[in-house]
Amino acid sequence: MRVYNINGNSDAFKLCKCGTWLSHWMAFNARHQKVPATCAVKRCVNSPDVGAFVQESAGYDRWYIVPLCSFHNHQKDGPLDLVESVALASVNLRETCEKK
């Protein structure tokens, strides 16, 4: 899956009840996955440090959280190709942690 990193938005949203966006991803990703050993970007061997805001490259308006390393979380130019096995978690708090 190809996505674009939405840089600089973590402060624009209030922190959810999960405490961090990586914790949010763990609680609400579509496949109930645990944090992977490596970043969700293909061929990256770094450990994921954060739950990063991304948007699908197909132009959809929905934003998601995925586990990324710090390097890829700060990448601003071009798309990121994610491993096929990584699940997405909605950023929409009304659909996730505020729904409980």
Residue pairs with C-beta under 8 A, 6 or more apart in sequence:
1 56
1 81
1 82
1 84
1 86
2 56
2 57
2 58
2 79
2 80
2 81
2 82
3 54
3 55
3 56
3 57
3 64
3 66
3 79
3 80
3 82
4 54
4 55
4 57
4 79
4 80
5 52
5 53
5 54
5 68
5 72
5 73
5 75
5 76
5 80
6 53
6 54
6 55
6 63
7 74
7 76
9 53
9 63
10 21
10 53
13 91
13 93
14 93
16 24
16 93
16 96
16 97
16 98
17 97
17 98
17 100
18 24
18 26
18 27
18 28
18 97
20 50
20 51
21 50
21 51
21 52
21 53
21 65
22 35
22 48
22 49
22 50
22 51
22 65
22 67
23 51
24 51
24 65
24 89
24 96
24 97
25 35
25 51
25 65
25 66
25 67
25 89
26 33
26 34
26 35
27 89
27 96
27 97
28 65
28 89
28 90
28 96
28 97
29 65
29 87
29 88
29 89
30 87
30 88
30 89
31 87
32 87
33 86
33 87
35 48
35 67
36 48
36 67
36 86
37 47
38 44
38 45
38 46
38 47
38 48
38 69
39 45
39 46
39 47
39 48
39 67
39 68
39 69
39 71
39 72
40 48
40 66
40 67
40 68
40 82
40 83
40 86
41 68
41 69
41 72
41 80
41 81
41 82
41 83
42 81
42 82
42 83
44 69
44 71
44 72
46 69
46 70
46 71
46 72
47 69
48 67
48 68
48 69
49 68
49 69
49 70
49 73
50 67
50 68
50 70
50 73
51 65
51 66
51 67
51 68
51 89
52 65
52 66
52 67
52 68
52 72
52 73
53 63
53 64
53 65
53 91
54 63
54 64
54 65
54 66
54 80
54 88
55 61
55 62
55 63
55 64
56 62
56 64
57 79
62 90
62 91
62 92
63 90
63 91
63 92
64 88
64 89
64 90
64 91
65 88
65 89
65 90
65 91
66 82
66 86
66 88
66 89
67 86
68 80
72 80
89 96
90 96
